[in-house]
Amino acid sequence: MKLFSSFVPRLDPDSIPVQLKRVPIFEDLGVRELVRLSEVIHLRAYRDGEQVFRPDEVSTALYVVRSGNVRIR
């Protein structure tokens, strides 16, 4: 018997799942999927002008800008 099978947690508006929901590629995900995704995210902070990755590098990550701006050259 599953008593809480339809339970959906309420999320803080500043939480990672809520912020992910604002990203078009994730907008169709449900709360449970967003929560699971947020559990494997690695938050990183970069200083102004810091290089995130080089053009010749093969990336195995997806970058989502939480705040600030990114310049792609």
DSSP file (Angstrom, degrees, kcal/mol; ACC not computed):
  #  RESIDUE AA STRUCTURE BP1 BP2  ACC     N-H-->O    O-->H-N    N-H-->O    O-->H-N    TCO  KAPPA ALPHA  PHI   PSI    X-CA   Y-CA   Z-CA
    1    1 A M              0   0    0      0, 0.0     2,-0.7     0, 0.0     0, 0.0   0.000 360.0 360.0 360.0 128.7    0.0    0.0    0.0
    2    2 A K    >   +     0   0    0      1,-0.2     3,-0.6     2,-0.0     4,-0.1  -0.906 360.0 177.8-108.7 106.9    1.4    3.4   -1.0
    3    3 A L  T 3  S+     0   0    0     -2,-0.7     3,-0.2     1,-0.2    -1,-0.2   0.816  81.0  36.4 -77.9 -30.4   -0.1    6.1    1.2
    4    4 A F  T >  S+     0   0    0      1,-0.2     3,-1.6     2,-0.1    -1,-0.2  -0.035  72.6 125.5-114.6  31.0    1.9    9.0   -0.3
    5    5 A S  T <  S+     0   0    0     -3,-0.6    -1,-0.2     1,-0.3    -2,-0.1   0.759  81.8  42.0 -63.9 -24.2    2.0    8.0   -4.0
    6    6 A S  T 3  S+     0   0    0     -3,-0.2    -1,-0.3    -4,-0.1     2,-0.3   0.315  84.0 128.2-104.4   8.9    0.5   11.3   -5.1
    7    7 A F    <   -     0   0    0     -3,-1.6    -3,-0.1     1,-0.0    -4,-0.0  -0.481  36.1-173.2 -67.6 127.7    2.5   13.5   -2.6
    8    8 A V        -     0   0    0     -2,-0.3    -2,-0.0    23,-0.0    -3,-0.0  -0.987  22.6-126.6-123.0 119.8    4.3   16.4   -4.4
    9    9 A P        -     0   0    0      0, 0.0     2,-0.4     0, 0.0    22,-0.0  -0.295  18.2-120.8 -66.7 148.2    6.6   18.4   -2.3
   10   10 A R        -     0   0    0     21,-0.0     2,-0.4     1,-0.0     0, 0.0  -0.722  32.6-145.8 -84.7 138.8    6.3   22.2   -2.1
   11   11 A L        -     0   0    0     -2,-0.4    20,-0.0     4,-0.0    -1,-0.0  -0.857  13.6-114.7-115.5 142.6    9.4   23.9   -3.2
   12   12 A D    >   -     0   0    0     -2,-0.4     3,-2.2     1,-0.1     6,-0.3  -0.483  30.4-124.6 -63.9 135.8   11.1   27.1   -2.2
   13   13 A P  T 3  S+     0   0    0      0, 0.0    -1,-0.1     0, 0.0    -2,-0.0   0.736 111.7  49.0 -59.5 -22.0   10.9   29.7   -5.1
   14   14 A D  T 3  S+     0   0    0      4,-0.1    -2,-0.1     5,-0.0    -3,-0.0   0.356  87.7 117.2 -96.9   5.0   14.7   30.0   -4.9
   15   15 A S  S <> S-     0   0    0     -3,-2.2     4,-2.2     1,-0.1     5,-0.2  -0.282  77.6-113.0 -72.7 160.0   15.4   26.3   -4.9
   16   16 A I  H  > S+     0   0    0      1,-0.2     4,-2.8     2,-0.2     5,-0.2   0.913 114.9  54.3 -60.4 -45.3   17.3   24.6   -7.7
   17   17 A P  H  > S+     0   0    0      0, 0.0     4,-1.8     0, 0.0    -1,-0.2   0.903 109.9  47.6 -57.8 -39.2   14.3   22.6   -8.9
   18   18 A V  H  > S+     0   0    0     -6,-0.3     4,-0.7     2,-0.2    -2,-0.2   0.903 112.5  49.0 -67.7 -40.2   12.2   25.8   -9.3
   19   19 A Q  H >< S+     0   0    0     -4,-2.2     3,-0.8     1,-0.2     4,-0.3   0.888 109.3  52.6 -66.2 -38.0   15.1   27.5  -11.1
   20   20 A L  H >< S+     0   0    0     -4,-2.8     3,-2.1     1,-0.2     6,-0.4   0.877  99.6  63.2 -63.1 -36.9   15.5   24.5  -13.4
   21   21 A K  H 3< S+     0   0    0     -4,-1.8    -1,-0.2     1,-0.3    -2,-0.2   0.764  96.6  59.5 -59.0 -25.5   11.8   24.7  -14.2
   22   22 A R  T << S+     0   0    0     -3,-0.8    -1,-0.3    -4,-0.7    -2,-0.2   0.582  85.3  91.4 -79.6 -10.7   12.5   28.2  -15.7
   23   23 A V  S X> S-     0   0    0     -3,-2.1     3,-2.2    -4,-0.3     4,-0.9  -0.767  80.2-134.6 -88.3 123.9   15.0   26.7  -18.2
   24   24 A P  G >4 S+     0   0    0      0, 0.0     3,-0.7     0, 0.0     4,-0.3   0.809 102.2  56.9 -50.2 -38.3   13.2   25.8  -21.5
   25   25 A I  G 34 S+     0   0    0      1,-0.2     3,-0.1     2,-0.1    -4,-0.1   0.747 117.2  35.6 -67.4 -21.1   14.8   22.4  -21.8
   26   26 A F  G X4 S+     0   0    0     -3,-2.2     3,-2.0    -6,-0.4    -1,-0.2   0.431  86.3 101.9-108.1  -2.1   13.5   21.4  -18.4
   27   27 A E  T << S+     0   0    0     -4,-0.9    -2,-0.1    -3,-0.7    -1,-0.1   0.723  80.1  52.9 -62.6 -23.5   10.1   23.2  -18.4
   28   28 A D  T 3  S+     0   0    0     -4,-0.3    -1,-0.3    -3,-0.1     2,-0.1   0.486  86.2 106.1 -90.7  -1.9    8.1   20.1  -19.1
   29   29 A L    <   -     0   0    0     -3,-2.0     2,-0.1     1,-0.1    -3,-0.0  -0.478  69.0-124.5 -76.0 148.2    9.5   18.1  -16.2
   30   30 A G     >  -     0   0    0     -2,-0.1     4,-2.4     1,-0.1     5,-0.2  -0.322  30.8 -96.4 -83.0 172.7    7.5   17.4  -13.2
   31   31 A V  H  > S+     0   0    0      1,-0.2     4,-2.7     2,-0.2     5,-0.2   0.907 123.1  52.5 -57.9 -45.3    8.4   18.3   -9.6
   32   32 A R  H  > S+     0   0    0      1,-0.2     4,-2.4     2,-0.2    -1,-0.2   0.914 111.1  46.4 -60.0 -43.6    9.8   14.8   -8.9
   33   33 A E  H  > S+     0   0    0      2,-0.2     4,-2.6     1,-0.2    -1,-0.2   0.895 112.5  50.6 -66.4 -39.4   12.0   14.8  -12.0
   34   34 A L  H  X S+     0   0    0     -4,-2.4     4,-2.4     2,-0.2    -2,-0.2   0.897 110.3  49.6 -65.1 -40.0   13.3   18.3  -11.2
   35   35 A V  H  X S+     0   0    0     -4,-2.7     4,-1.0     2,-0.2    -2,-0.2   0.928 112.0  48.2 -64.0 -45.0   14.1   17.3   -7.6
   36   36 A R  H >< S+     0   0    0     -4,-2.4     3,-0.6     1,-0.2     4,-0.5   0.915 112.0  49.3 -62.0 -42.6   15.9   14.2   -8.8
   37   37 A L  H >< S+     0   0    0     -4,-2.6     3,-1.5     1,-0.2     4,-0.4   0.901 106.5  55.9 -62.8 -41.1   17.9   16.2  -11.4
   38   38 A S  H >< S+     0   0    0     -4,-2.4     3,-0.5     1,-0.3    -1,-0.2   0.744  97.5  65.2 -64.7 -22.0   18.8   18.8   -8.7
   39   39 A E  T << S+     0   0    0     -4,-1.0    -1,-0.3    -3,-0.6    -2,-0.2   0.682 106.4  40.9 -74.2 -17.7   20.3   16.0   -6.6
   40   40 A V  T <  S+     0   0    0     -3,-1.5     2,-0.2    -4,-0.5    -1,-0.2   0.350  89.8 112.1-111.3   4.7   23.0   15.4   -9.2
   41   41 A I    <   -     0   0    0     -3,-0.5     2,-0.6    -4,-0.4   -25,-0.0  -0.560  55.2-149.5 -80.2 141.2   23.8   19.0  -10.1
   42   42 A H        -     0   0    0     -2,-0.2     2,-0.3     2,-0.0    -3,-0.0  -0.945  13.9-146.1-111.1 111.4   27.1   20.4   -9.2
   43   43 A L        -     0   0    0     -2,-0.6     2,-0.4     2,-0.0    -2,-0.0  -0.581  20.6-178.9 -78.5 136.5   26.9   24.1   -8.4
   44   44 A R        -     0   0    0     -2,-0.3     2,-0.4     2,-0.0    -2,-0.0  -0.988  16.6-150.0-134.7 144.9   29.9   26.2   -9.4
   45   45 A A        -     0   0    0     -2,-0.4     2,-0.4     0, 0.0    -2,-0.0  -0.941  13.3-162.9-113.7 138.7   30.6   29.9   -9.1
   46   46 A Y        -     0   0    0     -2,-0.4     2,-0.1     4,-0.0     3,-0.1  -0.944  16.1-125.4-122.1 142.1   32.9   31.7  -11.5
   47   47 A R    >   -     0   0    0     -2,-0.4     3,-2.3     1,-0.1     2,-0.1  -0.438  47.5 -77.7 -79.0 159.0   34.6   35.0  -11.1
   48   48 A D  T 3  S+     0   0    0      1,-0.3    -1,-0.1    -2,-0.1     3,-0.1  -0.369 120.9  12.4 -56.2 126.4   34.1   37.8  -13.7
   49   49 A G  T 3  S+     0   0    0      1,-0.3    -1,-0.3    -2,-0.1     2,-0.2   0.319  91.6 140.2  87.2  -8.0   36.3   37.0  -16.7
   50   50 A E    <   -     0   0    0     -3,-2.3     2,-0.4     1,-0.1    -1,-0.3  -0.461  54.3-121.8 -71.5 139.1   37.0   33.4  -15.6
   51   51 A Q        -     0   0    0     -2,-0.2     3,-0.1     1,-0.2    -1,-0.1  -0.684  20.1-167.7 -84.8 129.2   37.0   30.9  -18.4
   52   52 A V        -     0   0    0     -2,-0.4     2,-0.3     1,-0.3    -1,-0.2   0.904  69.7 -17.2 -83.4 -45.9   34.5   28.0  -17.9
   53   53 A F        -     0   0    0      6,-0.0    -1,-0.3     4,-0.0     6,-0.0  -0.977  67.8-111.1-155.1 162.8   35.8   25.8  -20.7
   54   54 A R    >   -     0   0    0     -2,-0.3     3,-1.7    -3,-0.1    -3,-0.0  -0.674  26.4-119.1 -98.6 151.9   38.0   26.0  -23.8
   55   55 A P  T 3  S+     0   0    0      0, 0.0    -1,-0.1     0, 0.0     0, 0.0   0.797 113.2  52.8 -59.3 -29.5   36.8   25.6  -27.4
   56   56 A D  T 3  S+     0   0    0      2,-0.1     2,-0.3     0, 0.0     0, 0.0   0.467  89.6 100.2 -88.0   0.1   39.0   22.6  -28.0
   57   57 A E  S <  S-     0   0    0     -3,-1.7     2,-0.6     1,-0.0    -4,-0.0  -0.640  71.9-130.8 -86.8 140.8   37.7   20.7  -24.9
   58   58 A V        -     0   0    0     -2,-0.3     2,-0.4     2,-0.0    -2,-0.1  -0.811  27.9-144.8 -87.2 124.3   35.1   18.0  -25.2
   59   59 A S        +     0   0    0     -2,-0.6    -6,-0.0     1,-0.1     3,-0.0  -0.724  27.1 180.0 -95.5 139.4   32.4   18.7  -22.7
   60   60 A T        +     0   0    0     -2,-0.4     2,-0.3     2,-0.0    -1,-0.1   0.089  65.3  78.3-114.7  18.5   30.5   16.0  -20.8
   61   61 A A        -     0   0    0      2,-0.0     2,-0.5     0, 0.0    -2,-0.1  -0.847  69.2-135.7-127.5 160.5   28.5   18.5  -19.0
   62   62 A L        -     0   0    0     -2,-0.3     2,-0.5     2,-0.0    -2,-0.0  -0.982  24.0-150.2-113.3 125.1   25.5   20.8  -19.5
   63   63 A Y        -     0   0    0     -2,-0.5     2,-0.5     2,-0.0    -2,-0.0  -0.833  12.4-173.8-100.8 132.4   25.9   24.3  -18.2
   64   64 A V        -     0   0    0     -2,-0.5     2,-0.7   -41,-0.0    -2,-0.0  -0.994  23.0-133.5-123.2 124.4   22.9   26.3  -16.9
   65   65 A V        -     0   0    0     -2,-0.5     3,-0.1     1,-0.2     5,-0.1  -0.685  21.4-177.4 -82.1 116.0   23.6   29.9  -16.0
   66   66 A R        -     0   0    0     -2,-0.7     2,-0.3     1,-0.3    -1,-0.2   0.864  69.8 -11.7 -81.4 -39.8   21.9   30.6  -12.7
   67   67 A S  S    S+     0   0    0      2,-0.0    -1,-0.3     0, 0.0     2,-0.2  -0.980 107.8  31.8-157.1 155.1   22.7   34.3  -12.5
   68   68 A G  S    S-     0   0    0     -2,-0.3     2,-0.3    -3,-0.1    -3,-0.0  -0.548  82.2 -67.8  95.6-163.0   25.0   36.6  -14.4
   69   69 A N        -     0   0    0     -2,-0.2     2,-0.4     2,-0.0    -2,-0.0  -0.916  29.9-151.4-132.4 155.2   26.1   36.6  -18.0
   70   70 A V        -     0   0    0     -2,-0.3     2,-0.5    -5,-0.1    -2,-0.0  -0.991   6.2-153.7-128.1 136.0   28.2   34.4  -20.2
   71   71 A R        -     0   0    0     -2,-0.4     2,-0.5     2,-0.0    -2,-0.0  -0.946   8.3-160.1-109.3 128.4   30.2   35.5  -23.3
   72   72 A I              0   0    0     -2,-0.5    -2,-0.0     1,-0.1     0, 0.0  -0.930 360.0 360.0-109.2 126.3   30.9   32.8  -25.9
   73   73 A R              0   0    0     -2,-0.5    -1,-0.1     0, 0.0    -2,-0.0   0.399 360.0 360.0-107.4 360.0   33.7   33.6  -28.3
